[in-house]
Amino acid sequence: SSDLWIKRNDRLRSKNQISASYLHAIKNAKKSIYITGSYFLPGTKLRKALTNATKRGVEIHLILAGVSDVPTFQIATRWLYDFLFRKGIKIYEWKKSVLHAKVALVDDTWATIGSFNLNHLSAYGSIELNVDVLDKKFSHSFQHHLKEVIETGCEQVFPKNQNNHWLAKLKRWGAYQLTRTTI
């Protein structure tokens, strides 16, 4: 049997259900987390939840944009890569096209699919809808699909792949400061 819930983030109606759902799922993760996001700039609470998950031994896989329709945002996301690498989080960039997927999977229990990006605008400014799915069979199939996406369309990013010249770091930091609360 499966359970489906429609979740909404809508600042005007004081709804923050999607953000709360993500946090709850990540805080309760036991084995694995997959997040696919086109505009990935998680806030402090989510970064802390991801950090705590890795401390519990949870394996985290991020599928992020390798090609973006908002290059400044992509550069800002890359500012977080060093932090993510230090936490042992695996990063993959989708290279085949612009990425607009917004999905997550935790263990073999919880999946969410919808319009929500893990960033300030989706959390506090936009009206977003997601469907949360609790179904082991669906989650198992979904995990298989995400692994296939990683294998066939992504390149794993490693710390050594980062341009660590001070000017490149300054550019990433500047893009992060510009976009973290505006986009």
N, C-alpha and C positions, 0 to 999 in steps of 0.2 A: 504494500500500500504506500502511496506517496502523499505528501502534504505539499500544497502550494499556497504561498502567501504573496499578495501584492504589497510591496513596501513603497513608501513615498518620502522624498525629501522636499519640503515646501516651507521655506522660511516664513512666508506670509501667513501660513496656518500653523506655525510652530510644530511642524512635523520634521523629525530627523530620524525616521525609521530605518533608512538604508544604512546610514552611518552607524547607527546602533547595532544593526544586524551584522555588519562587517566586523565591528569590534567584538561582539559576542562570539561569533564564529571563530575568529582568530584567537581570542583568549581561551577558547575551549579546544583548540586544535591539538591533536595528539600525534599525528604522523606527517601530514603534508598539507601544504597550501600552494595553490596555483592562482595567480592573479594575472589577468590580461587587461592591460589598460593603455589607451592611446595618449592620455594626458595625465601622467602619473606624478603627482606632487602631494603625497600624503602628509597630513598634519602631524603634530606632535603625538597625540594619543595613538594614532595608528602606527606610527614609527615605533613607539614604545611597545605596543602590543606585538608587533612583528619581532622586535628585539627579544621580548620575553618568550615568544614562541621558539625562537632559535635556541635560547638557553634551555628550554625543555626538550631539545632534540628534534624539533619539528623541521622538516626539510621544506624550504620555501623556494618557489620558482616564479620569477616574474617574466612575463612576455610583454615587452614594451616596443614602442615604435622605433624602427630603424630608419624609416622614411616618414617625414611628418609634413602635414600641411600648415603647421605652425612651428617653423624652425626654432624660434626663440624659446618656445615651450620645451622642445626636445633638448635644447642646450641646458635649460634649467633643470630638467629631469636628470641629466647627466651629472649635475653638481652633486646629486645624492648618491651616485654610484659608489664613491669611496666609502661612505657610511654603510651602504648595503653590503659591499664586499667585506668590510670588517666584521659584519654580523654573520657572515657565511651564507648570505642569500645569493642564489644563482640568478643571473640576469641573462635573458635571451632577447635579441632584437629581431623583430619580424622585418625582413628585407624585401619581400616581394611586391609590396604596395604600401600605400598609406594605411595605417592600422586604426580602425575605429571600434574594435571590440571592447566590450566592458563586461567582463565575466570574472567570476571567482569560484573556486572549488576548495573546500576544506574537508580533508580526510575522505571517507567514502559516504559522507552523510549530507553535507550542505552545499548547495550551488546557488549562485545568484547570477541573473542575466538581465540586462536592462540598459538604461541610458546613463547611469551614474558613473562618473569619473572620480578617481580618488584624488581630489584636489579641492581647494577652497571654494571655487565657484559652484561646483556640484553640491558641496556640503552646505553652503550657506546662501547661495544666490540664485540658483536655478531651481526649477520644478523638475524633479527626476522621478522616474518610476522603474522599479526592478521587480522581478519575480524571484522569490526564494523557493527552492525546490529541496525537499527532504525525501530522498528516494535512493536507496543503495544501488539498485540496478541502473538508474539514470546516472548517478554519480560515477559508478564504475565505467560506464560507456563514455561519459564526458571526460574522465581522466585519460582514458585511452586516446580520445580525440586530441586532447591538449598535448599529450606526449607526441602524437603524430605531427601536430603543428610545429612543435619544437624541432623535431627531427627533419622535417621536410622544408620548412620555410624560415627557420631562424638561424642566427649565428650566436653562439654563446659569447658573452663579453667577459673578459678577464681584466684584472687590474693592470696588467702589462699593456693592454690595448688602449688604455686611456692616455691621451696626450697630457702629460703632467708638466709641460712648460708653464711657467708662472703666468704667461699671457693667456694661455688656454684656460687655466684655472680661474683667472680673473674674469674672463668672458663667461664661464659657467656660473660663477658666483653672482655676477651682475645680472645675468638672465634669471637666475633663481630669485634674487631680490625683487626684480621687476615683476615677475609673474606669480609668485607664490600667493599673493592675496588679490590679484587683479584678474587672473584668468582661471 
